[in-house]
Amino acid sequence: MHILKHTSFDFLRWRWHAIAASWIVIIAGLVTIATKGIPQGVEFAGGTVVIEQFERQVSVQQVRDALDRHYSGGGQNTVVQAYGAPEARQVMIRVPAVGSESGTSLSREAQQVEDALRQGGLPGFQRLRAEIIGPTVGAELKSKGLWATALSLVGILAYLAFRFQFSFGVGAVVATIHDLLITFAFLAFFRYDLTLNVIAAILTMTGYSTNDTIVIFDRIRENLRLMRRESLRDVINASVNQTLSRTIITSGTALLTALALFFFGGEVLHGFAFTMVVGIITGTYSSVFIAAAIVSLWPSSAPARAAAHAPAGLGAAPAPPARRPGAPAAAAPPPASQPQRRSKSPRKARAS
């Protein structure tokens, strides 16, 4: 299925504009993170989790409004979400205040949450569980997340350097880092909490972006063999144009799904869906403009080595060797022998 046929857009013409735009967003995001930071969920910052079961069905918004009005410190940093099956009428409330796992501190924090719910006029409820996530657990999650990201980038670089060439690996890694920085910048701009759901969305869109980049790189490698007389710039532009329909179809389908989650998935999935929307757009953009631009700017003759590892295709027939000066001309090939007519046998000739 082709949405666009025989396109010839000069994508590399806009590579410097794209790089400049990316730097502007990244720098603005880093400044925002340095001055305001990224809001962190209780999984990373630590907090208290209280699970309440109500006598009648209540909405998440009703619980959040009660906490906003009556909980000390407000409910702007409080996470409220339905817990379990809808008929169970259970709500999980996570507040950033960290108490002690034992003694009166945890009980006091849970009691403040319940007092806010009663003052908000909500129906009767009972506490099912109360526990805390300490900042030590949050620091461990951060450390493991950073290590996982670093090792994945090293793996991407090693695989593409082995499967294609080193410049292709560098382009994919730079594009992946670009996607991460852009995503964190938008999370800081719109003040979304950094939760485990958001981390899952970041890892998902990282793999999606890398797959899109590899598809374009594979087409570049094939065209390096088939378009030996063309410049590297023309080969990259042709490859991006040839995969443009596939990019639009896959990215558009994934984007529609993420938008549906964002608008209809509820408050709990807002952070996840927002990260997916930003990641899909950024990943598609970086595969076309950032990763391909890195390969085009790489100062080496390595693209020729990538063509040598490309699968054999239908290339031009090899030219005959040039004749040395003074050497006799090659003999012309003998003409094809014509079938000779068989003569009549002597017996048939006498009979005639």
N, C-alpha and C positions, 0 to 999 in steps of 0.2 A: 504494500500500500504506500503510495507516494502522495503527499500533500502538495509538495513543491517539486516540479520537474525541471531539470536542466537549469538550475540556478547557477549564477556565477558571481556571487557577492565577494567583494574583496575584504574579508574579515581582518586580515593583518594590517590593512590600512588604518584601522582604528585601535591597534594594539596599545599605542602610547596614550591615547585618550582613555582607554579602559584601565590601564595601569595607574594613571593619574587619579581617575575617579575612585579606584579601589584604595589608594593611599589616603585620599581625603576621608573616606568613611572609616578606615582603620585608625587613623590618627585621632579623629573625633571620638571614636569608640574608646581608645586607650585613655584619652583625657577624661572622658566620662567615668570610666572604671576607676581611674586614679583619684578622682575627686569625690564621686558618689558611691562607687563600688557597684557590685551586682548583688541584688537581694538574694539571700541564701535560704533555702528551705531548712527544716529542722534536721534533715538527714545530714547536712553539712555544718550548720551553725549550732545544732543541738536544740532540744526543746522537750516539751511535755506533751504526751499523747493521752487523750481522754476519750473513751468510747461510751456513749450514752444510748440507752434504748428508751424510746418515747412510747407513751400509752396510745397516742394517736399519730397519724401520719403528719409529718412536718416537712417543709421544704428546706433545702440547704440555705436558700436566701433568707428564710426566717431566722435560722440559727445565726447566720452571719450578721444580720441586722441587730439582733439582740446583743451579740458580742461587741459590735461597733458602738452601741449606746452605753453599755453597762460594764464591760470588762475593763479593768484598769490597764491603761496604755493603749486602748482601742483595739480594734480587730483587723487593722490594715495588714498586719503581719501574721494573721491567724489563718490557717488552712482548714477549711470545713468541707467535708465530702461524705456522701452516703457510704455506708459500710455494710457489706453483706447483701442479702437479697432484699428487694424493696418491701416485701411483706414483713420483714423483721423489724423495720422502723428504727434502724440503728444509724447513728451519725458519729463519725470520727472527727475530733477536734484536735488540732495540733497548734500549740502556742509556742512562741520562741523562748519563753522564760524556762530556765533549766533549774530544777530543784534537786533534791537529794533522792537517791533511789530508796532510801529507807528513812524512817522517822517521820516527822511532821511536815517537812518541807514539801514533799510530793503531795501529801493529802491537802495541804493548804492551797497549793496551786490548782488542784482539781476542784476544791471547794469554791475558789473564786470564779472558775468557769461556770460551775453549776449555779452560783448566786446570780451571775449575769443572765443565764438562761431563765431563771425564775422571774427576775425583774423584767425580762422582755415579754412576759405573759405567755410563754410557751406551755403546752400541756405537760402533765406529769411525766417523769422519767426516772430511771435508775442507772447508776453507774455499773458498767460491766467490767471495765478494766482501766487502769491508769498506769502509765509507765513513762520513762524518760529515755531520750537519746542524748547521751552526753557529747560534749564537744570533742572528746577523744575519738569516738566513733566517726564523727564528721571528718576529723583530720585524717583518719585511716582511709576513708572513702576518697578523699581528695588525692592522697598519695597513690592509691591504686589506680584511680582514673588517669592521673598524669602519666604513670608508668605504662598503662595500657595504650594511651594515645601515642607516646613516644615509640614504643615497640611496634605499633602498627605502621607508623610512618617509616621506620627502618625496614620493615618487611616489604612495604610498597616499593621503596627505593631499590631494595635488593632484587625483588622479582622483576621489575621493569628493566633494571640494568642487565639482568641475565636474559630476559625474554626479548627485549628490544635493544636498548642501548642506554648508556648512563644519562645522556641528556634527556631522554624520555622519562627516566625515573626522577630526575631533578624537577622536570616540569610538573609531573604528577604530585610530588611532595609539596612543591611550592603552591600549587593550586589547592591542595588539601589544607595547608596551613592558612592560606588566604580565606578559604571557606570557614574555618574555625574562627578566625579573627573577625570576619564580617558578622558571623552569627552571634558571637559574644557582644559585639558592638550593638547590634539591634536589641539583644536582651537587656543591655544596659540602658539604651535609649528609652525603651518602653517599660522598663522596671518589672520584668518578669523574674520570678524566683528561680534560682538555680536548684532544681530538684532532680531526683533520680529519673523522673519522666523526661525532663529536658535533656539529661545526659544520654538517655536511650535514643531520643530523637537526633541528637548530635552525632552519635555513632552511626545511626541509620543513614543519615544524609551524607556522612563521610564515605560510607561504602557505596552509596548511590552515585556520588560525584566521581569517585575513582573508577567505577564501572563505565560511566559515560566517557571519561577521559581515555580509558583503554580502548574503547570502540573506535574513537577517532584516531588514536595512535596506530591501531592495527591497520586502518585504511591508509594512513600515511605510509606505513611500511610497505604495503602492497603497491602503492602508487610510485614509490621510489624505484621499484623494479620496472614498472610499466612505463614510467615517464622519465626515462633517463636523460632526455635532452632538455627537460624543463628545469627551471630553477627551484630551489627548495621552497621559496615563497609561493610559487605557483602550485607546487605539489601540495603544500599544506592547505592553501585556499580550496583547491579542487577536492581534497579529502573532506574538509569540513562541509563543503556544499553537498557532497555525495551522501553524507550521513545526516544532513539537516532534517530531512523528513522523519527519520527514525528518532532524532533528538526531540523534535516537536511533539511527536506522538507519545513517547514514553514520559517526557517531562510534563506534558499537558495532562495526561491521565493521572499521574502521581499528584500533580498540583491540585486537580479537582478533588481528589480524595482528601488531601490535607485541608483544603478549604471547607469541605463538608464537615470534617471533624472540628474545625475551628468555630464554625457558625452553629452547628447543631450538636456538638459533643458535650456541651456543658462546661461548667467552670473548671472541673477537674482536668479536662484535656486541653484547656486553652494554651497553657505553656508548651505542651508537647506539639500541638497542632501549629502554633505560631512558629516554633523552631523548625518544623518540617517545611512550612511554606517558605521561610527565609532560606533554608538550606537547599531546597530544590531549585529555587530561582538562582541562588548564588552558585550552586554546583554546576548548573547548565552554563551559566555565564563564564565561570572560570575555565571550564573545559574548552570552550570555544576561543576565549580571548586571552586567558592567562597561561594555561598549559601549552597551547599551540604557540603562543608568543615566545615562551621560554625556549622551545625547541628551535624556533626560527632565529633567535638571538644567540644560540649557543655557539661559541667560537671554536669550531672544530670541523673536521671532515667526517665525523662519525656517522651522519646519515647514510653515507655510502655503505658502511658496515651493517647498518640495519637492513638495507636492501639485500645484502648478501644472505641474510638469515630469513628473508621473506620466502613464503612458499612459492614454488615454481609456477609461473603464469604464462600467458600467451604473449611472448615478446616478439620482437622482429627477428627475422632470420639473420644469422650471422653473415657479415659481408665477406666476400672472397678476399684472400690475402693480396696485398698490393704487390705489383711486379717491380722487381729491382731494375734500376737503370742498366741498359745494355743486355739484359737477359732476354733470351728468345721468347717470343709470345707463346703462350700456351696453345697447344694444338686444339683445334675445334673438335668438339665431340662428334663422333661418327654419326652420320645421319641414320635415322631409324630405318631398318631394313624393311622394304615393302614385301608383302607376301607374293611369291612367284606363282604364276599360273601353271598348273600341272599339264603337261602335254598328254595327248591321247595315247593310249597304249597302241603298239603296232598292230595287234589283232583287230582293234576297233577301227584303225585307219584303213586296213585292207578291206574290211567289211563295208566300209562306206564307199 
